Amino acid sequence: MRAILIDEGRPMRAILIDDEYLALAYLNDLLAETGEMVIEGTYQDPKRALKEMEEIAPDVVFLDIDMPEMTGIELAERIQSSLPATQIVFITAYDHYAVKAFELNAIDYLLKPVEVERLTATLERLAEKAAMTAQAKKQASIPHDSLLPEPAYRVRKSVAESPPVANVQSPRTVRLFAASPGTAGSQRNSS
């Protein structure tokens, strides 16, 4: 497989959080085998992960739900408030947390032991979401003026360069301004 690329072609960055060492190592190995993302850190302590997370700014967090010091649900809420663009994938041995996980807009919910097929489907969802986000950013970066037909662009430019409306004192001032050289009104009248 190839890496999931986001923002100017950089690979997706992930951190893994699970209080169970063997589960954490297993997930790390599975993700490393796919080559789809860079694992920036693995944590058994959710509080330590939270402290270091803002510096890492991961694109995705693979997160166990049932942990002793802080639940994955609590941690996900904190992640969403400080890093709202970070995607969450919950991993747990308990399926009764699924509804709460999706209420937090988790991208997926994987049951332990993680199956390769389910992980592959999750990675595909992450890749699709990254592609949609990149497309939306690209669309947003297109100047809106470049989408306007030329006459509308000239009017918009003229209005943008004209004095603020608050400076207009009377209907006569408006007529004088509209007739003055270089404004949209004078261009219309002179055509």
LINFEN-V266062 format. One record per backbone hydrogen bond with DSSP energy under -1.0 kcal/mol. NH is the residue of the N-H (numbers start at 1). CO is the residue of the C=O. Records with the same first field share a line. If there is no record, write none. Layout:
BEGIN
NH = CO / CO
END
This chain:
BEGIN
4 = 36
6 = 10
10 = 6 / 7
12 = 4
14 = 38
15 = 60
16 = 41
17 = 62
18 = 43
24 = 20
25 = 21
26 = 22
27 = 23
28 = 24
29 = 25
30 = 26
31 = 27
32 = 28
33 = 29
34 = 30
35 = 31
38 = 12
40 = 14
43 = 16
49 = 45
50 = 46
51 = 47
52 = 48
53 = 49
56 = 52
57 = 53
59 = 13
60 = 13
61 = 87
62 = 15
63 = 89
64 = 17
67 = 65
72 = 65
75 = 71
76 = 72
77 = 73
78 = 74
79 = 75
80 = 76
81 = 77
82 = 78
83 = 79
86 = 83
87 = 59
89 = 61
90 = 108
91 = 63
92 = 110
98 = 95
101 = 97
102 = 98
103 = 99
104 = 100
105 = 102
106 = 101
107 = 88
110 = 90
112 = 92
119 = 115
120 = 116
121 = 117
122 = 118
123 = 119
124 = 120
125 = 121
126 = 122
127 = 123
128 = 124
129 = 125
130 = 126
131 = 127
132 = 128
133 = 129
134 = 130
135 = 131
136 = 132
137 = 133
138 = 134
139 = 135
140 = 136
141 = 137
142 = 139
146 = 143
147 = 144
148 = 145
153 = 149
154 = 150
155 = 151
156 = 152
157 = 153
158 = 154
159 = 155
160 = 156
161 = 157
167 = 164
168 = 165
174 = 170
175 = 171
176 = 172
177 = 173
178 = 174
179 = 175
183 = 180
187 = 183
188 = 184
189 = 185
190 = 186
END
